[in-house]
């Protein structure tokens, strides 16, 4: 859900999208210069907090917020064909994200910026090229059904549901804002959805109603199952 500050910034940058890009690049180069300066020899010992993990976390968090607002501004103005192309490239459903932005009371379709941090690539001439590593994910709730499309119910008659995730890892040129490399898992991948549901159906068949608790298939639990944790959780409970 968008907080009050994010909603206000989103409204502002929708009117001035270039301003958001300028602020982001200015912040990136300031942080990069500060990092270079910290590496220079100093007469006095550097305070331990300057290089703490907390500072690195705060830098990443600030960049993440910039990227999130950047995506939100672009989503508001994107045409349907642009949203479709972005889905193929990034694995994210921006139509679903737009619906989330227009309906702040829902969590369905939100895009999460998990990491934004600078990296360096060594070019063929031996010089370094700074780049941004960005990790984005999105999830939506799906019903768990039998192979013929019928709902799978627990002992109380409540239908099973799970979370389907998609997303990407990006390498971005911070000077131009262009994506240089993308590794994506599409949130609308039908094959992956079928494999996850087949796995969950097998667990329900083997464990019965206990599978609803072990794999968090009840929406009221508040923590629906994450596909990346499925195999680990199955191993924890002795599933083969």
C-alpha positions as CSV (number, residue, x, y, z in Angstrom):
1,X,0.0,0.0,0.0
2,X,1.3,3.5,-0.8
3,X,2.0,5.6,2.2
4,X,1.1,9.3,2.4
5,X,4.6,10.5,1.4
6,X,4.8,8.1,-1.6
7,X,1.4,9.1,-2.8
8,X,2.3,12.8,-2.6
9,X,5.6,12.2,-4.4
10,X,3.9,10.1,-7.1
11,X,1.4,12.9,-7.8
12,X,4.3,15.4,-8.1
13,X,6.5,13.4,-10.3
14,X,3.7,12.4,-12.6
15,X,3.7,16.1,-13.6
16,X,7.6,16.2,-13.8
17,X,8.9,12.8,-14.7
18,X,12.3,14.2,-15.8
19,X,12.8,15.7,-12.4
20,X,12.7,12.3,-10.8
21,X,15.4,10.9,-13.1
22,X,17.6,14.0,-12.4
23,X,17.2,13.6,-8.6
24,X,18.0,9.9,-8.9
25,X,21.2,10.3,-11.0
26,X,22.3,13.2,-8.8
27,X,21.9,11.0,-5.7
28,X,23.7,8.1,-7.3
29,X,26.8,10.1,-8.3
30,X,26.9,11.8,-4.9
31,X,26.9,8.4,-3.1
32,X,29.5,7.1,-5.6
33,X,31.8,10.1,-5.0
34,X,31.4,9.7,-1.2
35,X,32.4,6.0,-1.5
36,X,35.5,6.9,-3.5
37,X,36.5,9.6,-1.1
38,X,36.2,7.2,1.9
39,X,38.6,4.9,0.2
40,X,41.3,7.6,0.0
41,X,44.1,7.6,2.6
42,X,43.3,9.6,5.7
43,X,45.5,10.9,8.5
44,X,42.8,10.1,11.1
45,X,41.1,6.8,11.5
46,X,37.7,6.7,9.9
47,X,34.7,6.3,12.2
48,X,33.5,2.8,12.2
49,X,29.9,3.8,11.5
50,X,30.8,5.5,8.2
51,X,31.4,2.0,6.6
52,X,28.8,0.2,8.6
53,X,26.3,-2.1,7.1
54,X,23.5,0.2,8.3
55,X,24.8,3.0,6.1
56,X,24.9,0.7,3.1
57,X,21.4,-0.4,3.9
58,X,20.2,3.2,4.1
59,X,21.8,4.0,0.7
60,X,20.1,1.0,-0.9
61,X,16.8,1.9,0.7
62,X,16.9,5.4,-0.7
63,X,17.8,4.2,-4.2
64,X,15.0,1.6,-3.9
65,X,12.4,4.3,-3.2
66,X,13.6,6.3,-6.2
67,X,13.3,3.3,-8.5
68,X,9.9,2.5,-7.1
69,X,8.6,6.0,-7.8
70,X,10.2,6.0,-11.2
71,X,8.3,2.8,-12.1
72,X,5.1,4.2,-10.7
73,X,5.4,7.4,-12.8
74,X,6.2,5.4,-15.9
75,X,3.3,3.0,-15.3
76,X,0.7,5.9,-15.1
77,X,1.7,7.1,-18.5
78,X,2.4,3.8,-20.3
79,X,0.3,2.6,-23.2
80,X,-1.1,-0.9,-23.3
81,X,1.5,-2.0,-25.9
82,X,4.3,-0.6,-23.7
83,X,2.9,-2.5,-20.7
84,X,2.9,-5.7,-22.8
85,X,6.5,-5.2,-24.0
86,X,7.6,-4.5,-20.4
87,X,5.9,-7.8,-19.3
88,X,8.0,-9.7,-21.8
89,X,11.2,-8.0,-20.8
90,X,10.8,-7.6,-17.1
91,X,8.3,-10.4,-16.2
92,X,6.1,-7.8,-14.4
93,X,2.4,-7.1,-15.1
94,X,2.2,-3.3,-15.2
95,X,-1.5,-3.4,-15.8
96,X,-1.9,-5.1,-12.5
97,X,0.5,-2.6,-10.9
98,X,-1.5,0.3,-12.3
99,X,-4.6,-1.1,-10.7
100,X,-2.7,-1.3,-7.4
101,X,-1.7,2.3,-7.7
102,X,-5.3,3.4,-8.5
103,X,-6.6,1.3,-5.6
104,X,-4.3,1.9,-2.6
105,X,-6.4,-0.3,-0.3
106,X,-5.3,-3.5,-2.1
107,X,-2.0,-5.4,-2.0
108,X,-2.6,-7.3,-5.3
109,X,-0.1,-6.4,-8.0
110,X,2.3,-4.3,-6.0
111,X,5.9,-4.2,-7.4
112,X,8.6,-4.6,-4.7
113,X,12.1,-3.1,-5.2
114,X,14.3,-5.6,-3.2
115,X,17.7,-4.2,-4.0
116,X,19.3,-1.2,-5.8
117,X,23.1,-1.0,-5.5
118,X,26.1,0.1,-7.7
119,X,28.3,-2.4,-9.3
120,X,31.4,-2.1,-11.6
121,X,32.0,-3.9,-14.9
122,X,35.4,-4.2,-16.3
123,X,35.4,-3.1,-20.0
124,X,37.6,-4.7,-22.7
125,X,40.1,-1.8,-22.4
126,X,40.6,-2.5,-18.7
127,X,38.6,0.5,-17.5
128,X,35.6,0.2,-15.1
129,X,32.1,1.0,-16.0
130,X,29.6,1.8,-13.1
131,X,26.2,0.1,-13.3
132,X,23.2,-0.3,-11.1
133,X,22.0,-3.8,-10.0
134,X,18.2,-3.7,-9.5
135,X,16.0,-6.6,-8.3
136,X,12.2,-6.3,-8.8
137,X,9.5,-8.7,-7.8
138,X,5.7,-8.9,-8.0
139,X,3.1,-11.3,-6.7
140,X,-0.5,-12.1,-7.1
141,X,-2.9,-14.5,-5.3
142,X,-4.0,-17.6,-7.3
143,X,-6.7,-20.2,-6.4
144,X,-5.4,-23.8,-6.1
145,X,-7.7,-26.0,-8.1
146,X,-7.9,-29.6,-9.2
147,X,-6.9,-30.6,-12.7
148,X,-10.5,-30.2,-13.9
149,X,-10.7,-26.7,-12.4
150,X,-12.6,-27.4,-9.2
151,X,-11.7,-25.6,-6.0
152,X,-9.6,-27.5,-3.4
153,X,-11.3,-27.0,0.0
154,X,-10.0,-27.5,3.5
155,X,-11.9,-29.2,6.3
156,X,-13.8,-26.0,7.0
157,X,-14.8,-25.6,3.4
158,X,-12.4,-22.7,2.7
159,X,-10.8,-22.6,-0.8
160,X,-7.0,-22.9,-1.0
161,X,-5.0,-20.1,-2.4
162,X,-1.3,-19.4,-2.9
163,X,1.0,-16.6,-4.1
164,X,2.5,-16.7,-7.6
165,X,5.7,-14.5,-7.9
166,X,7.4,-13.0,-10.9
167,X,10.2,-10.5,-11.4
168,X,13.7,-9.7,-12.7
169,X,17.3,-8.8,-12.0
170,X,18.5,-5.8,-14.1
171,X,21.8,-4.2,-14.9
172,X,21.2,-0.5,-15.7
173,X,23.5,2.2,-17.1
174,X,23.0,5.0,-14.5
175,X,24.1,7.7,-17.0
176,X,21.4,6.9,-19.6
177,X,18.9,5.0,-17.6
178,X,18.9,2.2,-20.2
179,X,18.7,-1.5,-19.2
180,X,21.8,-3.3,-20.4
181,X,20.9,-6.8,-19.2
182,X,17.8,-8.5,-17.8
183,X,17.0,-11.9,-16.3
184,X,13.3,-12.3,-15.8
185,X,10.7,-14.8,-14.6
186,X,7.3,-13.7,-16.0
187,X,4.5,-13.5,-13.5
188,X,2.1,-14.7,-16.2
189,X,4.1,-17.9,-17.1
190,X,1.5,-20.6,-17.5
191,X,4.1,-23.4,-17.4
192,X,5.5,-22.3,-14.1
193,X,2.0,-21.8,-12.6
194,X,1.1,-25.3,-13.6
195,X,4.2,-26.8,-12.1
196,X,3.6,-25.0,-8.8
197,X,0.0,-26.1,-8.6
198,X,0.9,-29.7,-9.5
199,X,3.4,-29.7,-6.6
200,X,0.8,-28.3,-4.2
201,X,-1.9,-30.7,-5.3
202,X,0.4,-33.6,-4.6
203,X,1.1,-32.3,-1.1
204,X,-2.6,-31.9,-0.4
205,X,-3.2,-35.4,-1.6
206,X,-0.4,-36.8,0.5
207,X,-1.0,-34.8,3.7
208,X,-4.6,-33.9,3.6
209,X,-5.8,-30.9,5.6
210,X,-2.3,-30.6,7.3
211,X,-0.9,-29.4,4.0
212,X,-3.1,-26.2,4.3
213,X,-1.1,-25.3,7.5
214,X,2.3,-26.5,6.3
215,X,2.1,-24.7,3.0
216,X,0.0,-21.8,4.2
217,X,-2.8,-22.2,1.7
218,X,-5.4,-20.5,3.8
219,X,-5.8,-16.7,3.0
220,X,-6.7,-16.0,6.6
221,X,-3.2,-17.0,7.7
222,X,-2.0,-13.7,6.3
223,X,1.1,-15.4,4.9
224,X,0.2,-17.4,1.8
225,X,2.8,-19.8,0.6
226,X,5.8,-18.4,-1.3
227,X,6.8,-20.7,-4.3
228,X,10.6,-20.2,-3.6
229,X,10.1,-21.8,-0.1
230,X,8.0,-24.8,-1.3
231,X,10.8,-27.3,-1.6
232,X,12.5,-26.3,1.7
233,X,9.2,-26.5,3.5
234,X,8.5,-29.9,2.0
235,X,11.9,-31.1,3.1
236,X,11.3,-29.8,6.6
237,X,8.1,-31.9,6.9
238,X,9.6,-35.0,5.4
239,X,7.8,-34.8,2.0
240,X,9.5,-36.7,-0.8
